Amino acid sequence: MNVIDQEITDQFAIYNADCIDTMQGLPDNSVHCCVTSPPYWLQRDYDVDEQIGLEDLPEDYIEKIATAFQEVRRVLRADAA
């Protein structure tokens, strides 16, 4: 997990990192809440290597967004918000 910044307490963890890489490092059904604001395709450049939203083809963007949300579904608990 290549974390840019993180804050972890006994009650919560906040990660500022690649969402797919970070979630792939988390166990199934382990997250209570996920807050996200996915980027639109070709609307913003945050000057981050391999950021979501700057793919050459819309199909590549959709594949990456779908992968991210598959990971969200995998890590969220059944009683998650």
Sequence and secondary structure as in RCSB ss.txt:
>XXXX:A:sequence
MNVIDQEITDQFAIYNADCIDTMQGLPDNSVHCCVTSPPYWLQRDYDVDEQIGLEDLPEDYIEKIATAFQEVRRV
LRADAA
>XXXX:A:secstr
  EEEEEE SS EEEEE HHHHHHTS TT BS        TTT   S TT TT  SSHHHHHHHHHHHHHHHHHH
B TT  
